Amino acid sequence: MVKTTQNSRKSWFGIGTITLLLTAASIVPAHAAGGRLLATGGATTIEGAAGGGLVPWAVISGYTEDDQVGGTVALSRAQVDDYRLDVTAASFSYGNRFELSITQQMFTLENLGAELRQQVLGAKYKVAGDLIYGDIPQVSVGAMYKRNTRYDIPEAVGSGRDSDWEAYVAVSRAWLAGPFDRTWLANATVRSTRANQTGLLGFGGDLNDSHELQFEAALGMFLHRSLAVGVEYRQKPDNLSFAREQDWMSAFVAWFPSKHVALVGAYVDLGEIAGARNQTGYYLSLQASF
């Protein structure tokens, strides 16, 4: 087992606190319940930003408008053949303009009996456009600071550092009367990163130690005003010679029974991770908004 230092046991946001917030959100009315359309706040990604499961979108979390303040909390799990990722996340939004998020990730290497842990602090700002209305799609810029709190394994496989920053630009657009008379949503994101396996294996390595631009995308169709299906794609850098790193893909179903709750399920194909090939499985995420 990997030993945990005193600093490693510290976290920005305790799991117990997020669990309490999740319970509270289910009973506290949303401040902006009558404003933005259902699902326009998206779901919560594995890194805490509003979007899908794998990709941050240009949308701002929750349903706040004007000078309102709101937030979301989410619990997520991805289970593939040899690994499991558990995520607790919270985000806070101001208006339909600004978002802050904080996330704790625990990545279990089931074939080794070890764990990797990472904390992610994120911010997103809507700079132009609108998701639905007007001639310009919604454009947002975001940044993330990521920090490994268990670094023995990443260091052993050649990672260059235990913490780093990322920046991205996301563009999102929804069409209320698209093909087949359905609502559609498309998103494209460009991210500057040198993260190994999204940062769970540290940042940079012997093959590359510089930030590179990576492309991410999502496309979804609403079967009903509260039910959507879609796909996501996430390009990833390949910095470590000890094992290939491949791009990630998912096919998801998202259910928004109300503005307080969202549930996402997906089939995920994560390719090769740390030498283990064909890592496929499921992803589940429960989100509450208040």
C-alpha positions as CSV (number, residue, x, y, z in Angstrom):
1,M,0.0,0.0,0.0
2,V,1.1,3.6,-0.6
3,K,1.9,5.4,2.6
4,T,0.1,8.7,3.3
5,T,1.9,11.7,4.7
6,Q,0.2,14.2,7.1
7,N,-0.1,16.7,4.2
8,S,-1.7,14.0,2.0
9,R,-4.5,13.6,4.5
10,K,-5.4,17.2,4.3
11,S,-8.1,18.2,1.8
12,W,-9.7,21.5,0.7
13,F,-13.2,20.1,1.1
14,G,-14.1,17.1,3.3
15,I,-16.2,14.3,1.9
16,G,-18.5,14.5,4.9
17,T,-19.2,18.2,4.3
18,I,-20.0,17.5,0.6
19,T,-22.3,14.7,1.6
20,L,-24.2,17.0,4.1
21,L,-24.5,19.6,1.3
22,L,-25.9,17.0,-1.0
23,T,-28.6,16.1,1.5
24,A,-29.4,19.8,2.1
25,A,-29.6,20.5,-1.6
26,S,-32.4,18.0,-2.0
27,I,-34.6,19.9,0.4
28,V,-33.6,23.5,-0.1
29,P,-35.4,25.3,-3.0
30,A,-33.1,26.6,-5.8
31,H,-32.7,30.4,-5.8
32,A,-33.2,30.5,-9.6
33,A,-35.9,27.8,-10.0
34,G,-38.0,29.9,-12.3
35,G,-35.3,31.3,-14.6
36,R,-33.0,29.3,-16.9
37,L,-34.3,26.3,-18.7
38,L,-34.0,22.8,-17.3
39,A,-30.6,21.2,-17.9
40,T,-28.9,24.5,-19.0
41,G,-26.5,24.1,-16.0
42,G,-25.2,20.8,-17.3
43,A,-23.9,18.0,-15.1
44,T,-20.7,17.8,-13.1
45,T,-17.4,16.6,-14.7
46,I,-14.9,14.4,-13.0
47,E,-12.9,17.6,-12.3
48,G,-15.8,19.5,-10.8
49,A,-16.6,22.0,-13.6
50,A,-20.1,22.1,-15.2
51,G,-20.3,20.1,-18.4
52,G,-20.7,16.4,-19.1
53,G,-18.8,13.7,-17.4
54,L,-15.4,14.0,-19.1
55,V,-15.5,17.4,-20.7
56,P,-16.1,20.9,-19.2
57,W,-18.6,22.8,-21.3
58,A,-19.1,26.6,-21.5
59,V,-22.2,26.4,-19.3
60,I,-22.2,27.7,-15.7
61,S,-23.3,25.3,-13.0
62,G,-26.7,25.6,-11.4
63,Y,-29.5,27.8,-12.5
64,T,-28.6,31.2,-11.1
65,E,-29.3,34.4,-13.0
66,D,-28.4,38.1,-12.6
67,D,-27.1,38.7,-9.0
68,Q,-28.2,35.3,-7.6
69,V,-25.8,32.9,-5.9
70,G,-26.2,29.1,-6.0
71,G,-24.3,25.9,-6.1
72,T,-24.1,22.2,-6.9
73,V,-22.7,19.1,-5.2
74,A,-22.0,15.8,-6.9
75,L,-20.9,12.3,-6.2
76,S,-19.5,10.3,-9.1
77,R,-17.9,6.9,-9.8
78,A,-16.2,5.4,-12.9
79,Q,-15.6,1.7,-12.8
80,V,-13.5,0.0,-15.5
81,D,-11.8,-3.4,-15.7
82,D,-8.8,-2.7,-13.4
83,Y,-9.5,0.7,-11.9
84,R,-12.1,2.7,-10.0
85,L,-12.4,6.5,-9.8
86,D,-14.5,8.1,-7.0
87,V,-15.2,11.8,-7.1
88,T,-16.8,14.3,-4.7
89,A,-17.3,17.8,-6.0
90,A,-18.9,21.1,-5.2
91,S,-19.3,24.3,-7.3
92,F,-20.6,27.7,-6.5
93,S,-22.0,30.1,-9.1
94,Y,-22.8,33.8,-9.3
95,G,-25.4,34.8,-11.9
96,N,-25.0,33.0,-15.2
97,R,-21.5,34.4,-15.3
98,F,-19.0,32.9,-12.8
99,E,-18.3,29.5,-11.3
100,L,-15.9,28.1,-8.7
101,S,-15.4,24.4,-8.1
102,I,-13.6,22.2,-5.7
103,T,-13.1,18.4,-6.1
104,Q,-11.5,15.4,-4.4
105,Q,-10.6,12.4,-6.6
106,M,-9.7,8.9,-5.4
107,F,-8.3,6.5,-8.0
108,T,-8.1,2.9,-6.9
109,L,-5.7,0.6,-8.6
110,E,-7.5,-2.6,-7.9
111,N,-4.9,-4.9,-9.4
112,L,-2.2,-3.4,-7.2
113,G,-4.2,-2.7,-4.0
114,A,-3.1,1.0,-4.1
115,E,-4.7,4.4,-4.4
116,L,-4.0,7.7,-6.0
117,R,-5.5,10.9,-4.8
118,Q,-5.9,14.3,-6.4
119,Q,-7.5,17.6,-5.5
120,V,-8.8,20.1,-8.1
121,L,-9.6,23.7,-7.7
122,G,-11.4,25.3,-10.7
123,A,-12.8,28.6,-11.9
124,K,-14.8,29.4,-15.0
125,Y,-16.0,32.7,-16.5
126,K,-18.6,33.3,-19.2
127,V,-17.1,35.9,-21.6
128,A,-19.6,36.1,-24.5
129,G,-22.7,34.8,-26.1
130,D,-25.6,32.6,-24.8
131,L,-26.2,28.9,-24.8
132,I,-29.6,29.3,-26.6
133,Y,-30.3,32.8,-27.7
134,G,-28.6,35.3,-30.0
135,D,-26.2,34.9,-32.8
136,I,-23.1,34.0,-30.7
137,P,-22.7,30.7,-28.9
138,Q,-21.8,30.7,-25.2
139,V,-18.0,31.1,-24.8
140,S,-16.3,30.5,-21.4
141,V,-12.7,30.5,-20.2
142,G,-11.6,28.3,-17.3
143,A,-8.6,27.3,-15.3
144,M,-7.8,24.4,-12.9
145,Y,-5.1,23.9,-10.3
146,K,-4.5,20.2,-9.6
147,R,-2.5,18.6,-6.8
148,N,-1.6,15.0,-6.1
149,T,-1.8,14.1,-2.4
150,R,-0.3,10.7,-3.0
151,Y,2.6,11.0,-5.2
152,D,4.8,7.8,-4.7
153,I,3.5,6.0,-7.7
154,P,3.4,8.9,-10.2
155,E,7.0,9.8,-9.2
156,A,8.1,6.2,-9.6
157,V,6.8,6.0,-13.2
158,G,8.5,9.2,-14.3
159,S,6.1,12.1,-13.5
160,G,7.8,15.5,-13.5
161,R,5.8,17.2,-10.8
162,D,3.0,16.6,-8.3
163,S,0.9,19.7,-9.1
164,D,0.2,21.9,-12.1
165,W,-2.3,24.3,-13.7
166,E,-4.5,23.9,-16.8
167,A,-6.4,26.4,-18.8
168,Y,-9.2,25.9,-21.3
169,V,-11.7,27.7,-23.6
170,A,-15.1,26.1,-24.2
171,V,-17.8,27.0,-26.7
172,S,-21.4,25.6,-26.3
173,R,-24.6,26.0,-28.3
174,A,-28.1,24.5,-27.9
175,W,-30.8,24.4,-30.7
176,L,-34.3,24.0,-29.3
177,A,-35.7,22.9,-32.7
178,G,-32.9,20.9,-34.2
179,P,-32.9,17.8,-36.4
180,F,-35.7,15.3,-35.8
181,D,-37.5,18.2,-34.0
182,R,-35.3,17.6,-30.9
183,T,-33.2,19.9,-28.8
184,W,-29.5,19.4,-29.5
185,L,-26.4,20.6,-27.7
186,A,-22.8,20.8,-29.0
187,N,-19.7,21.7,-27.2
188,A,-16.0,22.1,-28.2
189,T,-13.2,22.7,-25.7
190,V,-9.5,23.4,-26.1
191,R,-7.4,22.7,-23.1
192,S,-3.7,23.5,-22.3
193,T,-2.3,20.7,-20.2
194,R,0.6,18.3,-19.5
195,A,-1.4,16.1,-17.1
196,N,-0.8,12.4,-17.0
197,Q,-4.2,10.6,-16.9
198,T,-5.8,13.9,-16.1
199,G,-3.2,14.5,-13.4
200,L,-3.8,11.3,-11.4
201,L,-0.3,10.2,-12.5
202,G,1.3,13.7,-12.0
203,F,2.3,16.1,-14.7
204,G,4.9,16.0,-17.4
205,G,7.4,13.2,-18.0
206,D,10.4,12.0,-19.9
207,L,8.7,12.2,-23.3
208,N,7.2,15.7,-22.8
209,D,7.3,18.3,-20.1
210,S,5.5,21.2,-21.7
211,H,1.8,22.2,-21.9
212,E,0.1,21.0,-25.1
213,L,-3.2,22.0,-26.6
214,Q,-5.8,19.1,-26.5
215,F,-9.2,19.0,-28.1
216,E,-12.4,17.9,-26.4
217,A,-16.0,17.7,-27.6
218,A,-19.5,16.7,-26.7
219,L,-22.7,16.2,-28.6
220,G,-26.1,15.6,-27.1
221,M,-29.8,15.2,-28.1
222,F,-32.8,15.5,-25.8
223,L,-35.3,12.7,-26.2
224,H,-37.5,14.6,-23.8
225,R,-37.1,18.0,-22.1
226,S,-35.6,16.1,-19.1
227,L,-33.8,13.2,-20.8
228,A,-30.7,13.5,-23.0
229,V,-28.3,11.1,-24.7
230,G,-25.0,11.9,-26.2
231,V,-21.3,11.3,-26.6
232,E,-18.1,12.9,-25.4
233,Y,-14.5,12.7,-26.5
234,R,-11.4,13.9,-24.7
235,Q,-7.9,14.0,-26.2
236,K,-5.0,13.5,-23.8
237,P,-1.2,14.1,-24.0
238,D,1.3,11.2,-23.9
239,N,4.1,12.2,-21.7
240,L,5.4,9.0,-20.1
241,S,7.5,6.3,-21.8
242,F,6.6,3.6,-19.4
243,A,3.0,3.3,-20.8
244,R,0.9,4.7,-23.6
245,E,-1.8,7.2,-22.8
246,Q,-4.9,7.1,-25.0
247,D,-7.9,9.4,-25.5
248,W,-11.1,8.9,-23.6
249,M,-14.6,8.5,-24.9
250,S,-18.1,8.0,-23.5
251,A,-21.7,7.5,-24.5
252,F,-24.1,8.9,-21.8
253,V,-27.7,9.2,-20.7
254,A,-28.5,12.3,-18.6
255,W,-31.8,12.7,-16.6
256,F,-32.9,16.0,-15.2
257,P,-36.1,15.2,-13.2
258,S,-36.0,18.8,-11.8
259,K,-33.7,21.7,-11.4
260,H,-32.6,20.3,-8.0
261,V,-31.3,16.9,-9.3
262,A,-29.4,15.4,-12.2
263,L,-28.4,11.8,-12.8
264,V,-25.9,10.7,-15.4
265,G,-25.0,7.2,-16.5
266,A,-22.5,6.4,-19.2
267,Y,-20.5,3.7,-21.0
268,V,-16.8,4.8,-20.9
269,D,-13.8,3.7,-23.0
270,L,-10.6,4.9,-21.4
271,G,-8.2,2.9,-23.6
272,E,-4.9,1.9,-22.0
273,I,-4.2,3.1,-18.5
274,A,-0.7,2.5,-16.9
275,G,-0.1,-0.5,-19.2
276,A,-3.5,-2.1,-18.6
277,R,-5.3,-2.2,-22.0
278,N,-8.9,-1.9,-23.0
279,Q,-10.2,-0.2,-19.9
280,T,-14.0,0.0,-20.4
281,G,-16.9,0.2,-18.0
282,Y,-19.5,2.5,-16.5
283,Y,-19.8,5.9,-15.1
284,L,-22.5,7.2,-12.7
285,S,-23.0,10.7,-11.3
286,L,-25.6,12.2,-8.9
287,Q,-25.8,16.0,-8.7
288,A,-27.9,18.2,-6.6
289,S,-28.4,22.0,-7.2
290,F,-29.5,24.6,-4.8
